Amino acid sequence: MERFDEVISRRGTRSVKWDMAEDLYQDKDVLPMWVADMDFKTPEAVTNALKERVEHGIFGYTLPDQLVKNEITNWLEKRHQWKVDPEWITYSPGVIPSLHMIVQSLTDIGDHILIQTPVYPPFYSVVKDHGRHIVKNPLIMKGEYYEIDFEDFERKIKENHVTMFILCNPHNPVGRVWTKDELEELATICLKHGVKIVADEIHADLIYSNQKHVPIANLSEQVNQHTITCLSPTKTFNLAGLQASYLVIANKEDKTKVDKQFKNQGMMMLNTLGLTALETSYKYGESWLEELNKVLENHRDYVMERFHNETSSIRVIPAEGTYLLWLDCRKLHMEQKELKSFMQKQAKVGLNDGASFGEEGKGFMRLNIAAPKSILEDGVSRIINAVQSL
Ligand SMILES: Cc1ncc(COP(=O)(O)O)c(C=O)c1O
């Protein structure tokens, strides 16, 4: 576990989380705990493969071969019991670009697309930027957890003639790992009303004990034909800067349309080093991932315990997966602007603004726990001390 305790400075590496934070917060002393990447080194086997590739010294045009596809299909089968035909795979530099391509190629201007809020902010822009309309199916908080309002889901689909649903599983920011039953209910409604499912499963590998990620496309052949899944090793192995991801599209007609959209935008190749990272992380990274998930779970428990024991003003929503914790700060009774300013200026931590995830995120902030324990302890203490001094 020691490898996850090492504090490595990321300043001066053009890191969005660390270097941009200074501009954003205008304060060097704010501890960045926002953007969803990790302050951990990627598995050594991946770094070694990258070094070897760099040593070669020639970085001409590169194409993925069967070896890369084999690692992807092996990974999905081994980790998620999902047998994927290599023919269903399309490469993409990232899940966000994929979402843009999907919306543009599989819906029309003026179409209605449903999302479950609060949700990862780009879910709004990938719809709105292309002249499509957002339909919201807000998640509801029941006790400690968020749940899906299925009645509202179906009603909104019918009322708005929704043609596409973008699912976030596991869900960022509320941390739910949707169960098979929940996914079956969603899929049944989508099939009944001819709604295409887009599953953003980028957090699929970051799952805590007693939880199981179920790829929605793997529920049945019918659902598979109706679903486009976006996946990537970049969250799992901390490779976001290398930009290598992929889609799984079993429906031939849909795949042709999405592929054409990528081609029309001139996006036909991946970064050479990204391909090496994609192949080798899946090939060699499994035991590293098992360790990582234990560390993250320990971090989640630590944060929950500290807030629970030391303040009643902030409640941590218990995440079932992802390394993002959703903090319910409503008991601080602050306007969102005041809450943001409080975290930044008093607590001196850089968190994501809950309201950026939608109206339903007001009164919340998002905390990234994928950092060495000493940094996490510092961040949590800063928040608790600031709350206690109010
Ligand atoms: C749900 C979700 N989708 C997509 C992304 C970003 O994907 P990419 O970096 O591959 O564009 C993130 C990153 O935080 C995310 O949380």
The ligand as an SDF file (V2000), in Angstrom:
LIG
                    3D

 16 16  0  0  0  0  0  0  0  0999 V2000
  -18.7860   10.5120  -15.6090 C   0  0  0  0  0  0  0  0  0  0  0  0
  -17.5930   11.0230  -16.3490 C   0  0  0  0  0  0  0  0  0  0  0  0
  -17.5450   10.9270  -17.6780 N   0  0  0  0  0  0  0  0  0  0  0  0
  -16.4860   11.3620  -18.3920 C   0  0  0  0  0  0  0  0  0  0  0  0
  -15.3960   11.9460  -17.7720 C   0  0  0  0  0  0  0  0  0  0  0  0
  -14.2460   12.4550  -18.5740 C   0  0  0  0  0  0  0  0  0  0  0  0
  -13.8830   11.5630  -19.5400 O   0  0  0  0  0  0  0  0  0  0  0  0
  -12.6850   11.8260  -20.5390 P   0  0  0  0  0  0  0  0  0  0  0  0
  -11.5520   12.3950  -19.7590 O   0  0  0  0  0  0  0  0  0  0  0  0
  -12.3950   10.4790  -21.0990 O   0  0  0  0  0  0  0  0  0  0  0  0
  -13.2100   12.7740  -21.5950 O   0  0  0  0  0  0  0  0  0  0  0  0
  -15.4080   12.0680  -16.3800 C   0  0  0  0  0  0  0  0  0  0  0  0
  -14.2750   12.7150  -15.6700 C   0  0  0  0  0  0  0  0  0  0  0  0
  -14.3710   13.1420  -14.5720 O   0  0  0  0  0  0  0  0  0  0  0  0
  -16.5260   11.5940  -15.6460 C   0  0  0  0  0  0  0  0  0  0  0  0
  -16.5770   11.6730  -14.3110 O   0  0  0  0  0  0  0  0  0  0  0  0
  1  2  1  0
  2  3  1  0
  2 15  2  0
  3  4  2  0
  4  5  1  0
  5  6  1  0
  5 12  2  0
  6  7  1  0
  7  8  1  0
  8  9  2  0
  8 10  1  0
  8 11  1  0
 12 13  1  0
 12 15  1  0
 13 14  2  0
 15 16  1  0
M  END
$$$$
